[in-house]
Amino acid sequence: MFDFKEFSLTDARCGMKIGTDGVLLGAWVDIKGIRSVVDAGAGCGLISLMIAQRTPVADITAVEIESDAAADCRENFMLSPWRDRLSVVEADFNLFSSDKGVDLIVSNPPYFTDGGRAPLKKRACARHEDSLGIKSLVHRASDMLSDNGRLAVICPSEKEECLIYEAEMSRIKLRRICHVHTVEGKPSTRIMCEFARNDGPVSINSVTIRDSKGEYTSGFKSLTRDFYLAF
């Protein structure tokens, strides 16, 4: 079990383990005014649980294609204080639909497209874009968002142009972007992007996880302090 300030969870059966990417996105995403959330490729449910902690009203649906990961997600939701607002759908997000527009779709999608696959099928599914590529994620999300809905994604920095292009093709506009630097002074390795149907100014910022001495930065602590026990 991994213990956060207001919940605990397991990733024992999940192909992609709990990592900093999910924590960053769950802490960074804008939750203002949301009533409905879909976590696409939810894994063990970390981001869903973080959003549930941050907002007292939103109903959150975790969509996960891999059976073992979905089982972890269900268990984690049942153990949480917000079980009445959390649900799991074991399905391919590309085939998932909602009865009404969704206010927020959030995803830490698979992003490995080259090289050998992971030896375990469930880990390969979690790591490779075959299961949920950027293009399919963005296009499907665009179809499901409410008029004021938003899509928030974290992915490798080298996929920035592809992500923004696919969003433009799907008629959703970049509104926020955050460049994630693992170590102070190094190029960013991840980007977090938020898209909306309405055009407008783009907020650009960055967060650095560790300083040159290997210590967590004040910016990273400030972003994640509601979750990590150490902060």
For each residue, the residues with C-beta under 8 A, 3 or more apart:
1: 8 9 10
2: 8 9 10 11 18
3: 8 229
4: 7 8 9 49 227 228 229
5: 226 227 228 229
6: 53 81 227
7: 4 49 53 76 79 80 81
8: 1 2 3 4 76 79
9: 1 2 4 18 44 45 46 49 72 76 79 80
10: 1 2 13 44 72 75 76
11: 2 14 16 17 18 43 44 72
12: 72
13: 10 68 69 71 72 122
14: 11 17 43 44 66 68 69 72 73 122 126
15: 43 66 68 69 118 120 122 123 124 125 126 127
16: 11 19 43 69 110 123 126 127
17: 11 14
18: 2 9 11 22 23 44 46
19: 16 22 23
20: 23 24 209
21: 24 25 108 154 190
22: 18 19 25 26 43 46 47 50 108 154
23: 18 19 20 26 27 46 50 224 227 228
24: 20 21 27 28 154 180 190 192 207 223 224
25: 21 22 28 29 47 106 108 152 153 154 192
26: 22 23 29 46 47 49 50 51 54 106 227
27: 23 24 50 223 224 226 227
28: 24 25 152 178 192 207 223
29: 25 26 47 51 104 106 152 192 194
30: 150 152 176 194
31: 34 51 54 55 58 104
32:
33: 103 148
34: 31 37 55 58 103 104 150
35: 57 58 59 103
36: 58 59 60 61 98 100 101 102 103 104 146
37: 34 48 51 58 59 60 61 102 103 104 105 106
38: 60 61 63 96 98 102 104 105 106 144
39: 42 45 47 48 51 60 61 62 63 106 107
40: 63 93 96 105 106 107 109 132 137 140 141
41: 63 64 65 93 107 108 109 110 126 131 132 137
42: 39 45 47 48 62 63 64 69 73 88
43: 11 14 15 16 22 46 64 69 72 73 108 126
44: 9 10 11 14 18 69 72 73 76
45: 9 39 42 48 49 62 72 73 76 77 86 88
46: 9 18 22 23 26 43 49 50
47: 22 25 26 29 39 42 50 51 106 108
48: 37 39 42 45 51 52 60 62 73 77 86
49: 4 7 9 26 45 46 52 53 76 77 80 82 86
50: 22 23 26 27 46 47 53 54 227
51: 26 29 31 37 39 47 48 54 55 58 60 104 106
52: 48 49 55 58 60 80 82 85 86
53: 6 7 49 50 82 226 227
54: 26 31 50 51 226
55: 31 34 51 52 58
56:
57: 35
58: 31 34 35 36 37 51 52 55 85 103 104
59: 35 36 37 85 87
60: 36 37 38 39 48 51 52 82 85 86 87
61: 36 37 38 39 87 88 89 98
62: 39 42 45 48 70 73 77 86 87 88 89
63: 38 39 40 41 42 89 91 93 96
64: 41 42 43 69 70 73 88 89 90 91
65: 41 70 90 91 92 93 125 131 132
66: 14 15 69 70 122 125 126 131
67: 70 71 90
68: 13 14 15 71 72 122
69: 13 14 15 16 42 43 44 64 66 72 73 122 126
70: 62 64 65 66 67 73 74 88 90
71: 13 67 68 74 75
72: 9 10 11 12 13 14 43 44 45 68 69 75 76
73: 14 42 43 44 45 48 62 64 69 70 76 77 88
74: 70 71 77 78 88
75: 10 71 72 78 79
76: 7 8 9 10 44 45 49 72 73 79 80
77: 45 48 49 62 73 74 80 82 83 86 87 88
78: 74 75 83
79: 7 8 9 75 76 83
80: 7 9 49 52 76 77 83 86
81: 6 7
82: 49 52 53 60 77 85 86
83: 77 78 79 80 86
84:
85: 52 58 59 60 82
86: 45 48 49 52 60 62 77 80 82 83
87: 59 60 61 62 77
88: 42 45 61 62 64 70 73 74 77
89: 61 62 63 64 96
90: 64 65 67 70
91: 63 64 65 95 96
92: 65 95 96 131
93: 40 41 63 65 96 107 132 136 137 140
94: 132 136 140
95: 91 92
96: 38 40 63 89 91 92 93 140
97: 144
98: 36 38 61 101 102 144
99:
100: 36 146
101: 36 98 144 145 146 147 149
102: 36 37 38 98 105 144 145 146 149
103: 33 34 35 36 37 58 145 146 148 149 150
104: 29 31 34 36 37 38 51 58 149 150 151 152
105: 37 38 40 102 141 144 145 149 150 151 152
106: 25 26 29 37 38 39 40 47 51 151 152 153
107: 39 40 41 93 132 137 141 151 152 153 154
108: 21 22 25 41 43 47 153 154
109: 40 41 129 132 133 134 137 153 155
110: 16 41 125 126 127 128 129 130 131 132 133
111: 127 129 134 155 156 159
112: 115 127 128 129
113: 128 129 133
114:
115: 112
116:
117: 124 127 128
118: 15 123 124 126 127 128
119: 123 124
120: 15 123 124
121: 124 125
122: 13 14 15 66 68 69 125 126
123: 15 16 118 119 120 126 127
124: 15 117 118 119 120 121 127 128
125: 15 65 66 110 121 122 128 130 131
126: 14 15 16 41 43 66 69 110 118 122 123 131
127: 15 16 110 111 112 117 118 123 124
128: 110 112 113 117 118 124 125 131
129: 109 110 111 112 113 132 133 134
130: 110 125 133
131: 41 65 66 92 110 125 126 128
132: 40 41 65 93 94 107 109 110 129 136 137
133: 109 110 113 129 130 136 137
134: 109 111 129 137 138 153 155 159 162 163 166
135: 138 139 162 166
136: 93 94 132 133 139 140
137: 40 41 93 107 109 132 133 134 140 141 153
138: 134 135 141 142 151 153 163 166 167 169 170 172 195
139: 135 136 142 143 166 169 170
140: 40 93 94 96 136 137 143 144
141: 40 105 107 137 138 144 145 151 170 172
142: 138 139 145 151 167 170 171 172
143: 139 140
144: 38 97 98 101 102 105 140 141 149
145: 101 102 103 105 141 142 149 150 151 172 197
146: 36 100 101 102 103 149
147: 101 197
148: 33 103 196 197 198
149: 101 102 103 104 105 144 145 146 196 197
150: 30 34 103 104 105 145 175 194 195 196
151: 104 105 106 107 138 141 142 145 167 172 194 195 196
152: 25 28 29 30 104 105 106 107 192 193 194 195
153: 25 106 107 108 109 134 137 138 163 192 193 195
154: 21 22 24 25 107 108 180 190 191 192 193
155: 109 111 134 159 160 163 190 191 193
156: 111 159 189 190 191
157: 160 179 180 187 188 189 190 191
158:
159: 111 134 155 156 162 163 191
160: 155 157 163 164 177 191 193
161: 164 165
162: 134 135 159 165 166
163: 134 138 153 155 159 160 166 167 191 193
164: 160 161 167 168 174 193
165: 161 162 168 169
166: 134 135 138 139 162 163 169 170
167: 138 142 151 163 164 170 172 173 174 193 195
168: 164 165 171 172 173
169: 138 139 165 166
170: 138 139 141 142 166 167
171: 142 168 197
172: 138 141 142 145 151 167 168 195 196 197
173: 167 168 195 196 197 198 199 200
174: 164 167 177 193 194 195 202
175: 150 194 195 196 200 201 202 203
176: 30 192 193 194 202 203 204
177: 160 174 191 192 193 194 202 203 204 205
178: 28 191 192 193 204 205 206 207
179: 157 188 190 191 204 205 206 207
180: 24 154 157 188 189 190 191 192 206 207 208 209
181: 184 185 186 187 188 189 206 207 208 209
182: 186 189 208 209 210
183: 186 208 209 210 211 212
184: 181 208 210 211 212 217
185: 181 212
186: 181 182 183 189
187: 157 181
188: 157 179 180 181 191 206
189: 156 157 180 181 182 186
190: 21 24 154 155 156 157 179 180
191: 154 155 156 157 159 160 163 177 178 179 180 188
192: 24 25 28 29 152 153 154 176 177 178 180
193: 152 153 154 155 160 163 164 167 174 176 177 178
194: 29 30 150 151 152 174 175 176 177
195: 138 150 151 152 153 167 172 173 174 175
196: 148 149 150 151 172 173 175 200
197: 145 147 148 149 171 172 173
198: 148 173
199: 173
200: 173 175 196
201: 175
202: 174 175 176 177
203: 175 176 177
204: 176 177 178 179
205: 177 178 179
206: 178 179 180 181 188
207: 24 28 178 179 180 181 217 219 220 223
208: 180 181 182 183 184 211 217 219 220
209: 20 180 181 182 183 216 217 220
210: 182 183 184 214 215 216 217 220
211: 183 184 208 214 215 216 217
212: 183 184 185
213:
214: 210 211
215: 210 211
216: 209 210 211 220 221 231
217: 184 207 208 209 210 211 220 221
218: 221 222
219: 207 208 222 223
220: 207 208 209 210 216 217 223 224
221: 216 217 218 224 225 231
222: 218 219 225
223: 24 27 28 207 219 220
224: 23 24 27 220 221 227 228 231
225: 221 222 228 231
226: 5 27 53 54
227: 4 5 6 23 26 27 50 53 224
228: 4 5 23 224 225 231
229: 3 4 5
230:
231: 216 221 224 225 228
